[in-house]
Every structure is written in C-alpha cells, then in structure tokens.
Amino acid sequence: MTGAIGDRRNPIYVSNVPQKGRGVFANIPFKIGDLIERAPTWGFNRSDEKLLERTGLFKYYFVRPTTKPIRNQRSGYVVFGLASIVNHSSNPNSQIVWIDEDTGAWASIVALKDIQVGEEITHRYANINDYPSTITFVE
C-alpha cells in the first residue's frame, strides 16, 4: 500500500497508478451500498466552463447526469474531496450519487460492489465523450 496513510480511521487513500497517475484506494473493506466519501461541490455555469476548459481543472470537474430538470442546474461541478481524483472505468466498483441540500449540491461515492482493502476505487465518467481524443483512458 505505497502512499497509504496507514490510519484505519481514514477509509480511503491516494496512491500512484501506472499509466493513470493518481488514484483512490480502499483502506478498509466496503460493502455494496456503503458510502465511501461525501464531498461538497461548487457548481459553475457555461461561461465559467469555457474558462475552466483552458486549464488543468478540465480533467477534474464533473458533469452531473440528469434524467429530470434540476432547479438551478449548473454546467458542471468541482468536487472538493478525493472523489475528484477517482479514476474512470467502464466496469466501475462505485458511482457518484448527487444530493441537493440547502447547503448546495453534494457528491457521494457509493460502492456498487464489495471493495477489498487495497483495491482501486473507480467510477464511470459521465462526460467521457467531452475529453479530447488525445486522452486515452486505461482500464
């Protein structure tokens, strides 16, 4: 567990992943449906998005998939937590669950399947088609 904090009170940690960069890993086992992390967000509009796309932040912001209209819908969200560096997978072991509260939108990582200690936590990027063709995603 290179890079692990070693403190079992911290359920997740960051480590380097070959060909991917940083990734998030389980420091404790998670069961299906377990909350892995809950993080506040900052929502931005279309004009802010154009500015962000010219920076390195482009790789880290989230597009919220919606099936119904959301009051005060934003173009995208910056997530303040380790969720922002969870890597993409077409066969993820977690998903992002969005919750709107008086304090704003919150992004939670929830386990889709059992996750073992030392296993990388992954989710399916909602905006995978927005990335330039020069970016290759490694499974």
JOWOVEN-V57085 format. One record per pair of residues at least 12 apart in sequence whose C-alpha atoms are under 10 Angstrom apart, sorted by the first residue. I is the first residue (numbers start at 1). J is the second residue. Records with the same first field share a line. If there is no record, write none. Layout:
# JOWOVEN-V57085
I: J + J
This chain:
# JOWOVEN-V57085
1: 13 + 14 + 15 + 25 + 26 + 27 + 117 + 118 + 119
2: 14 + 15 + 16 + 118
3: 15 + 16
4: 25 + 26 + 27 + 118
5: 27
6: 27
7: 27 + 28
8: 27 + 28
9: 27 + 28
10: 26 + 27 + 28
11: 25 + 26 + 27 + 28 + 29 + 30 + 36 + 37 + 117
12: 24 + 25 + 26 + 27 + 28 + 29 + 36 + 37 + 82 + 117 + 118 + 119 + 120 + 121
13: 25 + 26 + 27 + 28 + 82 + 118 + 120 + 121
14: 26 + 27 + 82 + 85 + 86 + 120
15: 118 + 120
17: 87 + 120
18: 138
19: 136 + 137 + 138 + 139
20: 87 + 88 + 136 + 137 + 138 + 139
21: 85 + 87
22: 85 + 86 + 87
23: 82 + 83 + 84 + 85 + 86 + 87 + 88 + 120 + 121 + 122
24: 82 + 83 + 84 + 85 + 86 + 87 + 118 + 119 + 120 + 121 + 122
25: 82 + 86 + 115 + 116 + 117 + 118 + 119 + 120 + 121 + 122
26: 115 + 116 + 117 + 118 + 119 + 120 + 121
27: 115 + 116 + 117 + 118 + 119 + 120
28: 115 + 116 + 117 + 118 + 119
29: 114 + 115 + 116 + 117 + 118 + 119
30: 110 + 111 + 112 + 113 + 114 + 115 + 116 + 117
31: 110 + 111 + 112 + 113 + 114 + 115 + 116
32: 93 + 94 + 110 + 111 + 112 + 113 + 114 + 115
33: 94 + 95 + 109 + 110 + 111 + 112 + 113 + 114
34: 94 + 109 + 110 + 111 + 112 + 113 + 114 + 115
35: 94 + 97 + 108 + 109 + 110 + 111
36: 82 + 83 + 94 + 95 + 108 + 109 + 110 + 111 + 121
37: 81 + 82 + 83 + 96 + 107 + 108 + 109 + 110 + 111
38: 79 + 80 + 81 + 82 + 83 + 96 + 97 + 98 + 99 + 106 + 107 + 108 + 109 + 110
39: 78 + 79 + 80 + 81 + 82 + 83 + 84 + 98 + 105 + 106 + 107 + 108 + 109
40: 77 + 78 + 79 + 80 + 81 + 99 + 103 + 104 + 105 + 106 + 107 + 108
41: 61 + 62 + 76 + 77 + 78 + 79 + 80 + 81 + 98 + 103 + 104 + 105 + 106 + 107
42: 61 + 74 + 76 + 77 + 78 + 79 + 80 + 104 + 105 + 106
43: 61 + 62 + 63 + 64 + 72 + 73 + 74 + 75 + 76 + 77 + 78 + 79 + 104 + 105
44: 61 + 73 + 74 + 75 + 76 + 77 + 78
45: 72 + 73 + 74 + 75 + 76 + 77
46: 74 + 75 + 76
47: 75
48: 75 + 76
49: 61 + 74 + 75 + 76 + 77
57: 78
58: 78 + 130 + 131
59: 84 + 85 + 131 + 135
60: 77 + 78 + 79 + 83 + 84 + 85 + 86
61: 76 + 77 + 78 + 79 + 80 + 84 + 85 + 127
62: 75 + 76 + 77 + 78 + 79 + 83 + 84 + 96 + 107 + 125 + 126 + 127
63: 75 + 76 + 77 + 78 + 125 + 126 + 127 + 128 + 130
64: 76 + 77 + 96 + 97 + 98 + 107 + 125 + 126 + 127
65: 96 + 97 + 98 + 125 + 126 + 127
66: 98
70: 100
71: 100
76: 127
77: 105 + 106 + 107
78: 107
79: 105 + 106 + 107 + 108
80: 106 + 107
81: 107 + 108
82: 109
83: 95 + 96 + 107 + 108 + 109 + 121 + 122 + 123
84: 107
85: 121 + 122
86: 109 + 120 + 121 + 122 + 123 + 124 + 125
87: 120 + 121 + 122 + 123 + 124 + 125 + 137 + 138 + 139
88: 121 + 122 + 123 + 124 + 125 + 126 + 128 + 137 + 138 + 139
89: 121 + 122 + 123 + 124 + 125 + 137 + 138 + 139
90: 122 + 123 + 124 + 125 + 137 + 138 + 139
91: 122 + 123 + 124 + 139
92: 111 + 112 + 113 + 120 + 121 + 122 + 123 + 124 + 125 + 139
93: 109 + 110 + 111 + 112 + 113 + 114 + 115 + 119 + 120 + 121 + 122 + 123 + 124
94: 108 + 109 + 110 + 111 + 112 + 113 + 114 + 115 + 121 + 122 + 123 + 124
95: 107 + 108 + 109 + 110 + 111 + 112 + 113 + 121 + 122 + 123 + 124 + 125
96: 108 + 109 + 110 + 111 + 112 + 122 + 123 + 124 + 125 + 126
97: 109 + 110
109: 121 + 122 + 123
110: 123
111: 123
122: 139
